[in-house]
Structure formats: structure tokens, C-alpha cells
Amino acid sequence: MRAIDRVDELGQQMPEIMVTPPGPKSRALSLRMARVECPSFEARREARVATSGHDHAPIVYARGRGSNVTDVDGNRYVDLTAGFGALAFGYNDPEVASEVFAQDYALSMALGDVYAADCKAPLLEALAALYPEEGARVLLGGSGADAVTAALKTAMLATGKPGIVAFKGSYHGLSHGPLAACGLSSKFRDPFFGQLNQNVQFLDYPASELSLSLEQLRSALRSGNVGAVLVEPVLGRGGCIAVSEGFWAAARSACDEGGALLIADEVWTGIGRSGSMLASVASAGRPDVVCLGKALGGGWPISAMIGREGVMNAWAKHGGAAIHTSTHAAHPSGVVAALTVLRKVLREDWVTRNRQLGDRFVEALRREVGRDVASISARGLMVGVRVPGAPRALAVSRKLLMDGYIVLTGGEAGDVLTFTPAFNTNATLLDAAAAALGRALA
Ligand SMILES: Cc1ncc(COP(=O)(O)O)c(C=O)c1O
């Protein structure tokens, strides 16, 4: 059997819609949540209704297995988002879940950076080994934003310079450090402007016109106060667009000349999703720091920042305090989840499989909808389908939900349908999803 044909039958079923989504139980639970939850999410729902003219009441999940999720009304969906890209092996992967449950029984909490759980040592070693040079050091965290915050702090410690170069369309999380560098939309930054790092320059994402982007980068670095150049190898929320071939090598020399750290935010691309273990390194990149999250924990919350030895040494020179840690950092469940995901990805070569399956999905999409959409961009299992405008994207995502397929919209203009399925989804489900997209666009 070729790797691409490997199918876990459980959790790979076609959608089954019993009541029009959202059913009455989903509606009732959503209403209860809306009454007591932060009103930001309800405000977003209302804005989506206004933009698209469609109902955007949410479904509420009850169970998940593999690529399937079942809502509280008994509707079964195919989740083409894999929990914002976090569920490397889908919901409740038997191997990951059983390792985590065993860990929970053995030791459910440690003192992460003081008295660590025994499983932390092999994870740190496995993560350091992903970096292309000897001597790399690792800092574990709880979220992608946490990893990016740690990377930005590394840049400050190692260079003494507070400035950041970030890119339009990029997203690095919403805690204050990464928020200042959020190029996806100023809507995220504006309400908090006064609290954010003011030394951020946003350049055009280097997806086309590489020479122009590099000229902008060199010029930004000449300003003298830039300590970090923060790049997503493929824009995740920004619509699944990859940097141009040749970017990483050129950015490396620009950063060396400008005295800045090159930070690869691989929170979305990393651990094989992009069809490479690390997209930046696979493109001959030598980032000083790599951020991981999402798929690393296979659905359990854990993130990591991996840094080159030379720059990480800066952390030891600042007063003998643990200056970046948190209560749940290196939590044993997340650590074991990450170890299991990493071992599984390497043992069974999911990286190659993701590349092949992603390419095959793109072929199916081109066949089904190629003529009806503005563009299809992809890298491994990160696939973006651009349609004319955000209202259309929202309407199509809603039609897909009605048909039993869960997708998100993204892109700077909100006009991209983004597909980031679980690694162990299969070609049959993706063919069916492409056909469903054809129906939704019709
Ligand atoms: C590239 C990238 N970096 C960082 C983050 C932030 O991760 P988290 O939401 O876990 O804080 C995200 C989240 O979508 C992301 O896509």
C-alpha cells in the first residue's frame, strides 16, 4: 500500500446531516454562551451576518474522531480545519490520546521550569534535534503566541534592539508581543495601540517581487533599531501563500548584515503540515529561531521556541531569573502529546504523505472549481482557495457547513477559504470536499 492510500477507517466517514445546522441544541447552547461570554465573539458573528447576508449561528461540538466531528444535534461533519491546524492526527488519535491519558494517571502536573516531569528531557532533545545545527536550545510554552513572544524576547536579549520587521498578511497570535507584529489586519492592533511595541515596520510579504521585498527589508534593517525579522514561511490565517523561492537565503544575509535575528514562525507550517518538517529549513533557510505550536501538541496545548546556541546564550545573562515561564509551561500532558506526535510524524513519514496528499487535493480542487475561483495556493496540507470577496467566502463556508464540511475563511481581505485538514485524513474525503466546494460555489 502506498503511503497516500493509508486510511484509518474510524473517523474518516462522509458527513451525515440529520437536522439543518445549527440544530436546536446548538442554538440553545450558543445562546447560553452568548449571554455570559465576552461579547467580542457575538459581535463577530453579527458582523459576518451583516457582511454576507447569511445566518452565522454556530454549531456546538459534542464528539470527535479522526477527521469527523459530531455536533450536539447529532450531525456528523468532516473537519477540514483540524482544530485551527492543531489536530495533527485528528480528534482523539488512539496513539496520542492513550499516551496522554497514561501520563495524566502517572503525573498530571509538575513544576515545569523548577522540578520538571521526566518526559520533558526527551522532548527537549527531540525538538533541539529539529534545528539544523548542533547546540540548539528550546523554551517550551503553552500557545503559539507564547512561542512567538519568547522569540521576540530572544531577539531583544541577543541584539539589544526593540525593533521588529513583520509582514503584511501575517499573524503571530494576539498576546501583546506578537499582536504588535500582526500584519493580517490593523483591526486586531488598533484598540490596543497604546500598549504595543511601537517599533514595528510592516513590509510586503515576499511572495512575489522578491527583489522588491528584499530591498524593503534591507532598507528597514538600515534603520538600525531592528532586532527581529519575523516571518511565516507560509501565511496561515493570511491565506496559505508561501514566501518566494530564495527568500530565506537572502533574508539570512540581510539579517546578518543588519544585526537582527531571523525568526521563522512555523506555528502553522511546522511538524510536517507544509510538506516539510520545517518549511524554512527545507528551503535552505537558517533562521536563528523557530517557533512551533498547533500540530506539535496534536490538540493538546503546547508550543516551543527553538533557538541557535549563540543567540540563546543571551538568556543566561539576565540576572539569574527565569524571565519567560508560566504555570503550565512544560505541562506533562502537552509534553507527552508532543513527543508522541513528533515520533509518529518521523516514524511513519507523514511529511512526505502530507506533501503528496496536499498536491492531490489541489488537483481535485482545480478539476472541480478551477474555473470558478480567483486562485488556489497551497503548500502541503495548507490550501487556500480565493473567491471574489469576503461576503462570497463567508457565504460559501456557510453552504459547506450545511453540507457537512467545516472550513475557515482567511486572507487579508477575508476572501480565502482555508483548508488545513488532519494529516491522516484521506483522499476520498478530500475529493468529496472538493466536489462539495463545487456545489457551494454553483
Ligand atoms: C503562524 C501563527 N503563529 C502564531 C499563532 C498563534 O498561536 P496561538 O493561537 O496558539 O496563540 C498562530 C495562530 O493561528 C499562527 O497561525
The ligand as an SDF file (V2000), in Angstrom:
LIG
                    3D

 16 16  0  0  0  0  0  0  0  0999 V2000
    1.6370   31.4520   12.2790 C   0  0  0  0  0  0  0  0  0  0  0  0
    0.9980   31.5940   13.6220 C   0  0  0  0  0  0  0  0  0  0  0  0
    1.7380   31.9920   14.6510 N   0  0  0  0  0  0  0  0  0  0  0  0
    1.2340   32.1100   15.8820 C   0  0  0  0  0  0  0  0  0  0  0  0
   -0.0910   31.8330   16.1190 C   0  0  0  0  0  0  0  0  0  0  0  0
   -0.6500   31.9790   17.4960 C   0  0  0  0  0  0  0  0  0  0  0  0
   -0.9270   30.7330   18.0280 O   0  0  0  0  0  0  0  0  0  0  0  0
   -1.9560   30.6040   19.2500 P   0  0  0  0  0  0  0  0  0  0  0  0
   -3.3030   30.9150   18.7050 O   0  0  0  0  0  0  0  0  0  0  0  0
   -1.7860   29.1800   19.6890 O   0  0  0  0  0  0  0  0  0  0  0  0
   -1.5060   31.5780   20.2790 O   0  0  0  0  0  0  0  0  0  0  0  0
   -0.9070   31.4040   15.0760 C   0  0  0  0  0  0  0  0  0  0  0  0
   -2.3290   31.0950   15.3010 C   0  0  0  0  0  0  0  0  0  0  0  0
   -3.1160   30.9330   14.4050 O   0  0  0  0  0  0  0  0  0  0  0  0
   -0.3530   31.2860   13.7870 C   0  0  0  0  0  0  0  0  0  0  0  0
   -1.0870   30.9060   12.7270 O   0  0  0  0  0  0  0  0  0  0  0  0
  1  2  1  0
  2  3  1  0
  2 15  2  0
  3  4  2  0
  4  5  1  0
  5  6  1  0
  5 12  2  0
  6  7  1  0
  7  8  1  0
  8  9  2  0
  8 10  1  0
  8 11  1  0
 12 13  1  0
 12 15  1  0
 13 14  2  0
 15 16  1  0
M  END
$$$$
